[in-house]
Amino acid sequence: MPVRTLVIANPKSRNRATARRLKSLEAKLRHALGPLDFECTRAPRDAERIAREGVRSGVERLVVAGGDGTLSEVVTGLLSAGLGDYAAVGLLPVGTAGDFARGLGESRDLDAAIDRIADGKTLRVDAGRATYCCDDREGVTSYFANIASLGLSGDVAEWVNRAGKGFGGRLSYLLGALRGLARYRSEPVSISVDGESVFEGALAAAAIANGPRFGGGMQIAPNARVDDGVFDWVIVPAMSRLSLLRKIPLLYSGSHLRDSRILHGRGKRVEARAMNGPVRIDVDGEALGALPARFEILPGAITLLGFEP
């Protein structure tokens, strides 16, 4: 029996450049993978529904043509419905940043990515579950493949998504970081890892990382692996704007961790609570809500196509 394949394409990805490539993309995929269904997202969170309904109808192979946000929605659609074991997920590098795929060593070569998916090699990878506050409702849940963050990085994600990514992933997030710094105001936060307090005080930013990269190539957690069963967490305490500005170039090489003021480690459950004003979070580059929040690792929750251990 042939594998049932569903392509989930986000035409708005890469600042709507994907919309102009849909016909050629579909033709390439049909040539490499055989018969398939092809569906475009039409609204935020639409990929969750498409993935969930597709797998429930018997789809065994999901191909995601979009960025980290689209992948995060697909992962949420599968895991929220208990369908993580019923379909494998392939990634096409058509998003603006594509930090998750880059963290796995994937290039931006679309044809090479299609060939790897067609080869059928698989890798079981971890996912994260985020429980947070949204619209004054606590206990809202989303899932993520790559990185959740809070503080300044949450503000940057919100601004970048609102302003658009017309300058490309790296420059758009860099401009967002600079804008965020200009308006930066730290808030006191308490953070615990696996039930033990690791930080309490004024926070600049924190990341709960399954993969190593976010923000258009910043290696916030350079040692993170997507298949080791733990998060790498990084906490940047409040600093002067000038100190934070000097840290930005170091993020692209991962050398910011040499600063003894920056805390980092590994764990399976991270909990964070604001001690004063609101603190935003983002999940795979999407600004979804605010603290209080809990982040839990789900080992081996997703099967990726085109990669191997």
C-alpha positions as CSV (number, residue, x, y, z in Angstrom):
1,M,0.0,0.0,0.0
2,P,1.4,3.5,-0.9
3,V,2.0,5.9,2.0
4,R,-0.8,8.5,2.3
5,T,0.8,11.9,2.1
6,L,-0.5,15.3,3.0
7,V,1.4,18.5,2.3
8,I,0.5,21.4,4.6
9,A,1.7,24.7,3.0
10,N,1.7,28.1,4.5
11,P,1.5,30.5,1.6
12,K,2.4,33.5,3.9
13,S,5.7,32.0,4.9
14,R,8.9,33.8,3.8
15,N,6.9,37.0,3.6
16,R,4.4,35.4,1.1
17,A,7.2,34.2,-1.2
18,T,5.9,30.6,-0.7
19,A,2.5,31.5,-2.3
20,R,4.4,32.3,-5.6
21,R,6.0,28.8,-5.6
22,L,3.0,26.6,-4.8
23,K,2.5,25.2,-8.2
24,S,6.1,24.3,-8.8
25,L,6.5,23.0,-5.3
26,E,3.5,20.7,-5.6
27,A,4.8,19.4,-9.0
28,K,8.2,18.6,-7.5
29,L,6.6,16.8,-4.5
30,R,4.3,14.7,-6.7
31,H,7.3,13.7,-8.8
32,A,9.3,12.6,-5.8
33,L,6.7,11.2,-3.5
34,G,3.8,10.1,-5.8
35,P,0.1,10.8,-5.1
36,L,-0.5,13.3,-2.4
37,D,-3.0,15.8,-1.0
38,F,-2.0,19.4,-0.9
39,E,-3.6,21.9,1.5
40,C,-2.8,25.5,2.3
41,T,-3.4,27.2,5.6
42,R,-5.8,30.2,5.6
43,A,-5.6,31.5,9.1
44,P,-3.4,31.3,12.3
45,R,-3.6,27.9,13.9
46,D,-5.0,26.4,10.8
47,A,-2.2,23.9,10.4
48,E,-3.2,22.4,13.7
49,R,-6.6,21.4,12.4
50,I,-5.3,20.3,9.0
51,A,-2.7,18.0,10.6
52,R,-5.1,16.6,13.1
53,E,-7.9,15.9,10.6
54,G,-5.5,14.5,8.1
55,V,-4.0,12.0,10.4
56,R,-7.3,10.9,11.7
57,S,-8.4,10.2,8.1
58,G,-5.4,7.9,7.6
59,V,-2.5,10.2,6.5
60,E,0.8,8.7,7.4
61,R,3.2,11.3,6.1
62,L,2.9,15.0,6.7
63,V,5.1,17.4,4.7
64,V,5.3,20.9,6.2
65,A,6.0,23.7,3.7
66,G,6.4,26.7,6.0
67,G,8.5,28.0,8.9
68,D,9.0,27.2,12.5
69,G,5.6,28.5,13.4
70,T,3.8,26.2,10.9
71,L,5.8,23.3,12.2
72,S,4.9,24.2,15.8
73,E,1.2,24.2,14.8
74,V,1.5,20.8,13.1
75,V,3.2,19.4,16.2
76,T,0.5,20.9,18.4
77,G,-2.2,19.4,16.2
78,L,-0.7,15.9,16.5
79,L,0.3,15.9,20.1
80,S,-2.8,17.6,21.5
81,A,-4.9,14.8,19.9
82,G,-2.5,12.0,20.9
83,L,-1.5,11.3,17.3
84,G,2.3,11.7,17.6
85,D,2.9,8.0,16.8
86,Y,0.6,7.8,13.7
87,A,2.4,10.0,11.2
88,A,5.9,11.1,10.3
89,V,6.7,14.7,9.6
90,G,8.9,16.0,6.8
91,L,10.3,19.6,6.7
92,L,10.7,21.8,3.6
93,P,13.0,24.9,4.0
94,V,10.6,27.5,2.8
95,G,10.1,29.5,6.0
96,T,11.7,32.9,6.7
97,A,14.1,31.6,9.4
98,G,13.8,27.8,9.5
99,D,15.8,27.7,12.8
100,F,14.7,24.2,13.8
101,A,15.8,22.6,10.5
102,R,19.1,24.6,10.5
103,G,19.7,23.3,14.0
104,L,19.6,19.8,12.5
105,G,22.1,20.8,9.9
106,E,19.6,21.1,7.0
107,S,20.5,23.6,4.3
108,R,18.1,25.8,2.4
109,D,18.3,23.5,-0.6
110,L,14.7,22.6,-1.4
111,D,15.5,19.8,-3.8
112,A,17.8,18.2,-1.3
113,A,15.2,18.3,1.4
114,I,12.6,16.6,-0.9
115,D,15.1,13.9,-1.8
116,R,15.7,13.2,1.9
117,I,12.0,13.0,2.6
118,A,11.6,10.6,-0.3
119,D,14.5,8.4,1.1
120,G,12.3,7.6,4.1
121,K,14.9,7.8,6.8
122,T,13.5,8.8,10.2
123,L,14.5,10.3,13.5
124,R,12.5,10.3,16.7
125,V,12.8,13.8,18.3
126,D,11.6,15.4,21.4
127,A,8.9,18.1,21.7
128,G,7.9,20.5,24.3
129,R,4.6,21.2,26.0
130,A,4.0,24.8,27.1
131,T,1.2,25.6,29.6
132,Y,0.7,29.4,30.0
133,C,-1.7,32.3,30.5
134,C,-3.6,33.8,27.5
135,D,-6.4,36.4,27.7
136,D,-6.6,36.1,31.4
137,R,-7.0,32.3,31.1
138,E,-4.4,30.1,32.8
139,G,-3.8,26.5,31.7
140,V,-3.7,27.2,27.9
141,T,-1.6,24.5,26.3
142,S,0.5,24.5,23.1
143,Y,3.3,22.2,21.9
144,F,6.6,23.1,20.3
145,A,9.4,21.6,18.3
146,N,12.2,24.1,18.9
147,I,12.3,26.8,21.5
148,A,10.1,28.6,24.0
149,S,11.3,31.9,25.5
150,L,10.2,34.7,27.8
151,G,11.0,38.2,28.6
152,L,12.7,40.4,26.0
153,S,12.7,37.6,23.5
154,G,8.9,37.3,23.8
155,D,8.6,41.0,23.1
156,V,10.8,40.7,20.1
157,A,8.7,37.8,18.7
158,E,5.5,39.8,19.1
159,W,7.0,42.8,17.3
160,V,8.5,40.8,14.4
161,N,5.3,39.0,13.8
162,R,3.3,42.3,13.8
163,A,5.8,44.1,11.6
164,G,6.4,41.3,9.2
165,K,9.6,39.6,8.0
166,G,10.2,41.5,4.7
167,F,14.0,41.8,5.5
168,G,14.5,38.1,5.8
169,G,14.8,36.0,9.0
170,R,18.1,37.2,10.3
171,L,17.8,40.9,9.7
172,S,14.1,41.0,10.8
173,Y,14.9,39.4,14.1
174,L,18.0,41.6,14.6
175,L,15.9,44.7,14.0
176,G,13.3,43.3,16.4
177,A,16.0,42.7,19.0
178,L,17.3,46.3,18.7
179,R,13.8,47.7,18.9
180,G,13.1,45.5,21.9
181,L,16.3,46.8,23.6
182,A,15.3,50.4,23.1
183,R,12.1,49.7,25.0
184,Y,13.6,47.1,27.4
185,R,12.3,47.0,30.9
186,S,13.2,44.1,33.1
187,E,10.6,42.4,35.3
188,P,11.2,40.2,38.4
189,V,10.7,36.5,37.7
190,S,11.1,33.3,39.6
191,I,12.2,30.2,37.6
192,S,12.6,26.6,38.8
193,V,13.9,23.5,37.0
194,D,12.7,20.1,37.9
195,G,11.3,21.5,41.2
196,E,14.4,23.4,42.3
197,S,14.7,27.2,42.2
198,V,17.5,28.3,39.8
199,F,16.7,32.0,39.5
200,E,14.8,34.8,41.2
201,G,15.2,38.4,40.2
202,A,15.0,40.9,37.4
203,L,15.1,39.1,34.0
204,A,16.2,40.1,30.6
205,A,15.3,36.9,28.8
206,A,15.2,33.1,29.2
207,A,15.0,30.3,26.7
208,I,13.8,26.7,27.1
209,A,15.4,25.0,24.2
210,N,14.9,21.7,22.5
211,G,16.9,22.8,19.5
212,P,20.0,25.2,19.5
213,R,18.8,28.1,17.3
214,F,16.1,30.8,17.2
215,G,15.6,34.3,16.0
216,G,17.0,33.9,12.5
217,G,20.2,32.0,13.4
218,M,21.0,33.0,17.0
219,Q,22.5,30.0,18.8
220,I,20.9,30.7,22.2
221,A,21.5,27.1,23.4
222,P,24.4,25.8,21.2
223,N,24.6,22.4,22.9
224,A,20.9,21.6,22.7
225,R,20.0,18.3,20.9
226,V,16.5,17.5,19.8
227,D,16.8,13.8,20.7
228,D,18.4,13.8,24.2
229,G,15.2,13.8,26.3
230,V,16.0,17.1,28.1
231,F,15.7,20.9,27.6
232,D,18.7,23.1,27.6
233,W,17.7,26.3,29.5
234,V,19.4,29.7,29.4
235,I,18.7,32.6,31.7
236,V,20.0,36.1,31.0
237,P,19.5,38.3,34.1
238,A,18.8,42.0,33.8
239,M,21.7,44.0,32.5
240,S,22.3,47.5,31.1
241,R,21.1,48.1,27.6
242,L,24.7,48.5,26.5
243,S,25.7,45.1,28.0
244,L,22.8,43.4,26.3
245,L,23.6,45.1,23.0
246,R,27.2,43.8,23.2
247,K,25.8,40.3,23.7
248,I,23.8,40.2,20.4
249,P,26.8,39.4,18.1
250,L,27.8,36.6,20.6
251,L,24.5,34.9,20.2
252,Y,25.2,34.0,16.6
253,S,28.3,31.9,17.7
254,G,26.9,30.7,21.0
255,S,29.8,32.3,22.8
256,H,27.5,34.3,25.1
257,L,27.5,31.4,27.5
258,R,31.1,32.2,28.5
259,D,29.6,35.2,30.5
260,S,29.4,33.9,34.1
261,R,26.3,36.1,34.7
262,I,24.3,34.0,32.2
263,L,22.9,30.9,33.8
264,H,22.4,27.7,31.8
265,G,21.8,24.0,32.4
266,R,19.5,21.1,31.5
267,G,16.2,19.8,32.8
268,K,12.9,18.2,32.0
269,R,10.5,20.7,33.5
270,V,10.9,24.4,33.7
271,E,8.4,26.6,35.6
272,A,8.4,30.4,35.5
273,R,6.2,33.0,37.3
274,A,6.2,36.8,37.1
275,M,6.6,38.5,40.5
276,N,5.3,41.9,39.4
277,G,4.1,43.0,35.9
278,P,3.2,40.9,32.9
279,V,6.0,38.9,31.2
280,R,5.4,37.6,27.6
281,I,6.3,34.2,26.3
282,D,6.8,33.0,22.7
283,V,6.7,29.5,21.4
284,D,8.6,28.7,18.2
285,G,8.6,32.4,17.3
286,E,4.9,32.9,17.9
287,A,3.9,35.3,20.7
288,L,1.1,33.2,22.4
289,G,0.7,34.5,26.0
290,A,2.3,35.3,29.3
291,L,3.5,33.9,32.6
292,P,2.8,31.9,34.7
293,A,4.0,29.1,32.5
294,R,5.3,25.5,32.7
295,F,7.4,23.8,30.0
296,E,7.8,20.0,29.9
297,I,9.9,17.8,27.6
298,L,8.1,15.0,25.8
299,P,10.9,12.6,24.8
300,G,10.7,11.0,21.3
301,A,7.2,12.5,20.7
302,I,7.6,13.2,17.0
303,T,9.0,11.2,14.1
304,L,10.9,13.4,11.6
305,L,11.4,12.3,8.0
306,G,14.7,12.9,6.2
307,F,17.0,12.6,9.2
308,E,18.6,9.7,11.0
309,P,20.3,9.2,14.4
